[in-house]
Amino acid sequence: MEPKYKHILETIKTQIIEEKYPAGSMLPDQNTLAKEFKTSRMTVKKALDMLAIEGFIYSRRGSGTFVKKNALAQQDALPVNDYGGLSRRFSKSRVKSKPIVFDVTFPTPEVKERLELKQNEPVYEILRLRLVDNTPYALEHTFMPISLAPNLSKEILFDSIYAYLTKEVKLEIGGAFRKISAEKN
């Protein structure tokens, strides 16, 4: 049987996608949702936390929980908790990274919208070849606001960026947008 919080998460996600809760709108408070789903407030909180990690909603202390402006773009994205990085997915000794591009640039309109950046906020553009057991596994193209990690260096790119952000910079990963494509050679 599916855990209650997953049912709540999927129900609210569907309501966002179907625009019962359109972009920018406020969700009902946790107590109201707990009554609606006949569960505890803590179960609702867990579901909302997961929706925030997946990039559908955000909370503003004292104001409530809101649907993100670009929430519908997230419906095709992988949840961040399903991917914590290749180093977490495979043993760290099996994963290597080969940086190809490490630049500072201004984002395209799509990247600016997805990352909810200000007009002239620069980003790192990172392109890395990810190897598992010395075999090419993925080509990873990342855009990251410089403000998140102002001291990111090329040396860090040879290892896990997630580990650097969580352990060194002390950031909690709140969400990510991923688009995956495959091409036949």
BELTAZI-V219705 format. One line per field, one symbol per residue. phi: phi as a letter, one per 30 degrees, with the letter a starting at -180 (. if undefined). psi: psi as a letter, one per 20 degrees, with the letter a starting at -180 (. if undefined). burial: I if it has 9 or more other ideal C-beta (glycine too) atoms within 8 Angstrom, else O. A space follows every 50 residues. Layout:
phi=???
psi=???
burial=???
This chain:
phi=.deeddddedddedddddidcdeidcdeddddddddchbdddddeddddd ddddidbbcbeickcbddeceddddcddddddbejddddcdeddcbbbdc bbbcbcddeddeddchcdecddbdcbbbcccchicecacccbcbedddbd cdbdddddcddededdcddiccdclacbbcbbbdd
psi=ppqghhggghghgghghjkhnrpirpqqrhgghgggjlaqhhggggghgh hghijhrqqopihapqpqhkhhhihjqpqhiikkqhhhgrqhiipqqopg pnqprpqrhgggghilrrgloqqpoppqppppljppgqooopppphhhmi jprhhhiibphgggghggikqpoirqppppqqpp.
burial=OOOIIIIIIOIIIOIIOOOOIOIOOOIOOIOOIIOOIOOOOOIIIIIIOI IIIIIIIOIOOOOOIIIIOIIOIIOOIOIIOOIOIIIOOOOOOOIOIOIO OIOOOOIOOOIIIIIOIOOOIIIIIIIIIIIIOOOOOOOIOIIIIIOOIO OIOOOIIIIIIIIIIIOOIOOOIOIOIOOOOOOOO
